């Protein structure tokens, strides 16, 4: 619009600094998502945290699988990251299951993703990666599991069956629970996304653009604290955010468990 006064867009961007959805639509002319409420991770920026190209995967670093149990609504989630306290966190991929149990989620979603990128050998190749997963084949990757402490709670189907046990059985690894309290996880999320990167890296956390569609949408505002329609007040509890956000809460929660364990405040 050639009739806009000088500096209009800059002033608009500054005024809307807490509403990335409106900046996208009204300042940059890009498709934007309107959120009735407040983003759980307001320190997230698509421009700074979503990588402009695929992220490298380094065999020298372990691949950490971060899990949210999806307890109660059959929406388990898993994020694959590589992390170094000096260099940063690369979020390689993430997946959310829809109306699926953890065993089926691992078998039908997570295992094929690992084979797709060569993070584990294909089915039937044998060796310590047996059936394509678990401990890496020679020259492959080392894995680590961190996640929702509710993964340690029996499912109700069997006193011996837990989500953690299903993960351990599928991959031949051990499971590390993240913190139970939301404040530790929330602070880890906010600090992680606010932290500056080194050199040409714009931020400490970088997210691969092609394999994290739900996570990126969730961080962009789909995972949000809702606004009470009667009072206009933000309902700032994690329980309210999870109810309002549905499946979009799960990949962010999975990431939060990992950040809180790896980079405690």
C-alpha positions in Angstrom: 0.0 0.0 0.0 1.8 3.1 -1.2 -0.3 5.4 0.9 0.9 4.1 4.2 2.8 6.7 6.2 6.5 6.2 6.7 7.3 3.8 9.6 3.7 2.5 9.8 4.7 -1.2 9.6 7.5 -0.8 12.0 5.2 0.8 14.6 2.6 -1.9 14.0 5.2 -4.7 14.5 6.3 -3.1 17.8 2.7 -2.7 19.0 1.9 -6.3 18.2 5.1 -7.8 19.5 3.2 -10.2 21.7 0.9 -11.4 18.9 2.9 -13.1 16.2 -0.3 -14.3 14.6 -1.3 -10.7 13.9 2.2 -9.6 12.9 2.1 -12.3 10.2 -1.3 -11.3 8.9 -1.3 -7.5 9.3 2.4 -6.5 9.0 4.0 -9.2 6.8 1.0 -10.2 4.7 1.5 -13.9 5.4 -1.2 -16.4 6.4 -1.6 -16.1 10.2 -3.6 -18.0 12.8 -5.8 -16.1 15.2 -5.7 -17.4 18.8 -8.3 -16.6 21.4 -6.0 -16.6 24.4 -2.3 -16.4 25.1 0.5 -18.6 23.6 2.1 -20.9 26.2 5.5 -20.2 24.7 5.5 -16.5 23.7 9.3 -16.5 23.3 8.9 -18.7 20.2 9.5 -17.0 16.8 9.0 -18.7 13.4 11.6 -16.5 11.9 14.2 -17.2 14.5 13.5 -20.8 15.6 12.4 -22.6 12.5 15.5 -23.3 10.4 15.6 -22.1 6.8 16.8 -25.5 5.6 17.0 -29.1 6.8 19.1 -29.6 9.9 22.2 -31.8 9.9 22.2 -35.0 12.0 25.5 -35.7 13.7 26.5 -39.3 14.5 28.8 -38.0 17.3 25.8 -36.9 19.3 23.1 -39.1 20.7 19.6 -38.8 19.4 17.2 -38.1 22.3 13.6 -39.2 22.0 11.3 -37.1 24.1 7.9 -38.6 25.0 4.5 -37.3 26.1 2.3 -40.2 27.2 -0.9 -38.7 25.8 -2.6 -40.1 28.8 -6.4 -40.0 28.7 -6.8 -39.0 25.1 -4.7 -41.5 23.1 -2.5 -38.7 21.6 1.1 -39.8 22.4 3.9 -37.6 21.1 7.6 -38.0 20.4 10.2 -35.4 19.5 13.7 -36.3 18.2 16.4 -33.9 19.2 20.2 -33.6 19.4 21.5 -31.3 22.1 24.8 -29.8 23.2 24.9 -27.2 26.0 27.4 -25.1 24.1 26.0 -25.3 20.6 22.3 -25.6 21.0 19.3 -27.9 20.5 18.2 -29.2 17.0 14.7 -30.5 16.9 15.0 -33.0 14.1 11.4 -34.4 13.9 8.3 -34.7 16.0 5.1 -36.7 15.7 1.7 -36.8 17.4 -0.6 -39.8 17.4 -4.3 -39.5 17.0 -6.5 -42.0 18.7 -3.7 -44.5 19.0 -2.0 -46.4 21.8 1.7 -46.1 22.5 2.5 -49.6 21.1 0.8 -48.9 17.8 2.3 -45.3 17.7 5.8 -46.7 18.1 5.2 -49.5 15.5 3.3 -47.5 12.9 4.7 -44.0 13.2 8.0 -43.7 15.1 9.8 -46.8 13.7 9.1 -46.0 10.0 10.3 -42.4 10.6 13.6 -43.7 12.0 14.2 -46.0 9.0 13.2 -43.1 6.6 16.2 -41.1 7.8 18.6 -43.9 8.4 18.7 -43.4 12.1 18.2 -47.2 12.5 18.6 -50.1 10.0 15.6 -51.4 8.2 13.6 -54.5 9.3 15.1 -57.9 9.1 18.8 -56.7 9.2 19.4 -58.2 12.6 22.3 -57.1 14.8 21.9 -55.0 18.0 19.4 -52.7 16.1 17.3 -55.9 15.6 14.1 -55.3 13.7 15.5 -51.9 12.8 15.4 -50.2 16.2 16.7 -50.1 19.7 20.4 -49.9 20.2 22.2 -48.7 17.0 23.8 -51.0 14.5 27.6 -50.6 14.1 28.3 -47.1 12.9 24.7 -46.0 13.8 23.3 -43.7 16.4 23.1 -43.8 20.2 19.6 -43.2 21.6 18.3 -41.9 24.9 14.7 -41.6 26.2 13.3 -38.8 28.3 9.6 -38.1 29.0 6.5 -37.7 30.9 6.7 -39.2 34.4 3.1 -40.5 33.9 4.7 -43.0 31.5 5.7 -44.9 34.6 2.1 -45.3 35.8 0.4 -48.7 35.0 -2.1 -48.4 32.1 -5.0 -50.1 33.9 -4.9 -52.9 31.4 -2.1 -54.6 33.3 -0.2 -53.8 36.5 3.0 -54.6 34.5 2.3 -52.5 31.5 3.4 -48.9 31.4 4.2 -46.5 28.6 7.8 -46.5 29.7 7.9 -50.3 29.6 6.5 -50.3 26.1 9.2 -47.8 25.0 12.0 -49.8 26.7 10.8 -53.0 25.1 10.5 -51.5 21.7 14.0 -49.8 21.7 16.1 -51.7 24.2 16.8 -48.5 26.1 16.1 -47.1 29.6 13.5 -44.4 30.3 14.3 -41.1 32.2 11.3 -39.3 33.7 11.2 -35.5 33.4 10.0 -33.2 36.2 6.4 -33.6 37.4 5.8 -29.9 38.2 4.7 -27.6 35.4 6.7 -24.6 36.6 10.0 -26.4 35.9 8.9 -27.4 32.4 7.5 -24.0 31.6 10.6 -22.2 32.7 12.7 -24.6 30.6 10.6 -23.9 27.6 10.6 -20.1 28.0 14.4 -20.0 28.7 15.3 -22.3 25.9 13.4 -20.3 23.2 14.7 -17.0 24.6 18.3 -18.1 24.6 20.5 -16.6 21.8 22.4 -18.8 19.4 26.1 -18.6 18.7 27.6 -17.3 15.5 25.3 -17.6 12.5 22.8 -19.6 14.6 19.9 -17.2 15.3 18.6 -18.9 18.5 19.8 -21.8 20.8 16.8 -23.9 19.6 16.4 -24.6 15.9 13.5 -26.7 14.5 13.7 -28.6 11.2 10.9 -27.1 9.0 9.9 -30.2 7.1 9.3 -32.8 9.9 7.7 -30.7 12.7 4.4 -29.3 11.4 2.3 -29.9 14.5 5.1 -28.7 16.8 5.6 -25.5 14.9 1.9 -24.7 14.8 1.6 -25.5 18.5 4.5 -23.2 19.5 3.0 -20.5 17.2 -0.1 -20.3 19.3 -2.2 -23.5 18.9 -0.9 -24.5 22.3 -2.4 -21.6 24.3 -4.0 -20.5 27.5 -7.6 -19.8 26.7 -9.5 -16.7 27.5 -12.7 -16.9 29.6 -15.4 -15.6 27.2 -17.4 -14.2 30.1 -14.7 -12.3 32.0 -12.0 -11.9 29.4 -9.5 -13.3 31.9 -6.7 -15.6 30.7 -7.0 -19.0 32.2 -3.3 -19.5 32.9 -3.2 -23.1 34.1 -1.6 -25.9 32.2 -4.8 -28.0 32.6 -6.8 -25.2 30.9 -4.2 -24.9 28.1 -4.3 -28.7 27.4 -8.1 -28.8 27.3 -8.2 -25.8 24.9 -5.4 -27.0 22.7 -6.1 -30.7 22.2 -3.4 -32.6 20.4 -1.2 -29.5 19.9 -0.3 -29.6 23.6 1.4 -32.9 23.4 4.5 -32.3 21.2 5.3 -29.1 23.2 4.9 -31.1 26.5 7.3 -33.8 25.2 9.9 -31.1 24.3 9.4 -29.5 27.7 10.3 -32.7 29.6 13.6 -32.9 27.7 14.6 -29.3 28.0 13.9 -29.4 31.8 16.0 -32.5 32.2 18.9 -31.4 30.0 19.0 -27.7 31.0 17.5 -27.4 34.5 17.1 -23.9 35.8 
